[in-house]
Amino acid sequence: MERRMWAALRAGITGKRDVPPGTTAVPYDDDRAVLLCMVVLSIVEIIAVDVLLPWLAARVVLLVLGLYGLVWITALYLSLSTHPHLVGPRELRLRHGFLKDTAVALAEVAAVRREVDSNDGAALRIGPATSNVVVELTDGRRVRFHANNPDAAVQAVRKELSNRSA
């Protein structure tokens, strides 16, 4: 996990997106406001702890922990845009920053559609609490995920599905 965090931070700083050739990126980063607030609050916390605590040892320990937390949340924030969902010729990769990366074989996809979120017991939910794309699998399970542009996401998956059947 830590190695992925540092790689995500490096990719975010350099602006390099993790999108292999032959795949279509499906961004989902329009809900980053909460994480940005957490980054700002982490900075405030580091400063407040340093000012308020009189014990040097405690300040040093909490400074190290606070800086690590700041790096971690910053890496997550950046990775939401550098690690988009991917639609490729063989699989649909659903990701949530550097934390989650799940592959769904296109051979298992029966249908894909845009849908208003409902809590209907989906087998897998990737991303925030709201989802706007549903993938029906051949075994009857559903996979839900969020995309900034759900129509484009559905179109990309359908295009790859039609390429497979052609």
Summary of the structure (lengths in Angstrom):
residues: 166
radius of gyration: 19.2
end to end distance: 39.2
largest distance: 70.3
contacts: 481
relative contact order: 0.17
helix: 48%
strand: 22%
